[in-house]
Every structure is written in C-alpha cells, then in structure tokens.
Amino acid sequence: MKIVGFALVALGILVLVFAGLGYDRERTVLDVGPIQATAIQHHSVPVPPIVGVLAIVSGLVLLITPRRRPSEEPNRRRGVLGAIPSRRSGRGGT
C-alpha cells in the first residue's frame, strides 16, 4: 500500500501544478488527390484542484496508517460466542 500512497501523492501534486491535461490532435482539413492539408488542434481537459487535494490526502492516509496483520488462524471458524469449538476425538461414545 505504500507504493499506492506514494503514487497518489505524486499524482495529486502533478494535478495541482498543471491544473489540467492537454493534448494535440492532428486533423486532415483538405484531401484532394495527392494534396493533403492537416491542422493540429490543441485540446485541454480541466481538472479541478480538489481532485489533487483529495489524491494527496488519501495518499498520506495510506502512508501513515499501519498495515493490518492477518489473524493467527484465518482458516478456523469461530463458534457462536466467538470461541473456537473443540473437536472430539471420536473414541467411544456417539
């Protein structure tokens, strides 16, 4: 979980610094026989700063909280009152 925490903190910082994603798209404007004309269009997708803040906070929570340890006997089922039921050996009796 530490790796996920570091990744979320880094992603949150990047979102706060750049405040959005931008990309370029090449589009064919004119296509007549052997002649082609293309244009590059710049698109941007704004990302709200709250997304960056939430990513940083959740990453820090993952980094700070301790990992849960698995129980000592995960495959044993507990009885109604929480105690592990004893098994009878099957010698004599019904």
C-alpha positions as CSV (number, residue, x, y, z in Angstrom):
1,M,0.0,0.0,0.0
2,K,3.0,2.3,0.4
3,I,3.5,2.3,-3.4
4,V,-0.1,3.3,-4.0
5,G,0.3,6.0,-1.3
6,F,3.4,7.5,-3.0
7,A,1.7,7.3,-6.4
8,L,-1.4,9.2,-5.1
9,V,0.7,11.9,-3.5
10,A,2.7,12.3,-6.7
11,L,-0.4,12.4,-8.9
12,G,-2.0,14.9,-6.6
13,I,1.0,17.2,-6.8
14,L,1.0,17.0,-10.6
15,V,-2.7,17.8,-10.8
16,L,-2.2,20.9,-8.5
17,V,0.9,22.1,-10.6
18,F,-0.5,21.6,-14.1
19,A,-4.3,22.1,-13.3
20,G,-5.4,20.1,-16.3
21,L,-4.5,17.8,-19.1
22,G,-3.6,19.0,-22.6
23,Y,-3.2,17.0,-25.8
24,D,-2.8,17.7,-29.5
25,R,-4.8,16.1,-32.3
26,E,-3.8,16.2,-36.0
27,R,-6.8,16.5,-38.3
28,T,-6.9,16.3,-42.0
29,V,-8.5,19.5,-43.3
30,L,-8.2,19.0,-47.1
31,D,-7.7,15.8,-49.0
32,V,-7.8,16.3,-52.8
33,G,-5.8,13.7,-54.7
34,P,-2.2,13.8,-53.9
35,I,-2.6,17.1,-51.9
36,Q,-3.3,16.9,-48.2
37,A,-3.6,19.7,-45.7
38,T,-3.6,18.9,-42.0
39,A,-4.2,21.1,-38.9
40,I,-3.1,20.5,-35.3
41,Q,-5.8,21.2,-32.8
42,H,-4.9,21.7,-29.1
43,H,-7.4,20.4,-26.6
44,S,-7.4,20.7,-22.9
45,V,-9.3,18.9,-20.1
46,P,-9.5,21.0,-16.9
47,V,-9.1,19.0,-13.7
48,P,-10.4,20.7,-10.5
49,P,-7.9,21.4,-7.8
50,I,-10.0,19.4,-5.3
51,V,-9.1,16.2,-7.1
52,G,-5.4,16.9,-6.5
53,V,-6.0,17.7,-2.8
54,L,-8.1,14.5,-2.4
55,A,-5.4,12.4,-4.0
56,I,-2.7,13.9,-1.7
57,V,-4.8,13.4,1.4
58,S,-5.7,9.8,0.5
59,G,-2.1,9.0,-0.3
60,L,-1.0,10.4,3.0
61,V,-3.6,8.4,4.8
62,L,-2.3,5.2,3.1
63,L,1.3,6.1,4.1
64,I,0.5,6.9,7.7
65,T,-1.9,4.2,8.7
66,P,-0.3,0.9,9.7
67,R,-0.9,-2.3,7.7
68,R,-3.4,-4.7,9.1
69,R,-1.8,-8.0,10.1
70,P,-3.6,-11.2,9.2
71,S,-5.1,-13.1,12.0
72,E,-3.2,-16.0,13.5
73,E,-5.6,-18.7,12.4
74,P,-7.5,-17.4,9.4
75,N,-8.9,-20.8,8.3
76,R,-10.5,-21.8,11.7
77,R,-14.2,-20.9,12.1
78,R,-15.4,-19.4,15.3
79,G,-18.4,-20.6,17.2
80,V,-21.5,-18.5,18.2
81,L,-19.9,-17.0,21.2
82,G,-16.6,-16.3,19.5
83,A,-14.7,-19.2,20.9
84,I,-13.1,-21.8,18.7
85,P,-15.1,-25.0,19.0
86,S,-13.2,-28.1,20.3
87,R,-13.3,-31.2,18.2
88,R,-14.0,-34.6,19.8
89,S,-11.6,-37.4,19.1
90,G,-14.3,-39.8,18.2
91,R,-13.2,-42.5,20.7
92,G,-16.1,-44.3,22.3
93,G,-19.5,-42.5,22.6
94,T,-21.8,-41.3,20.0
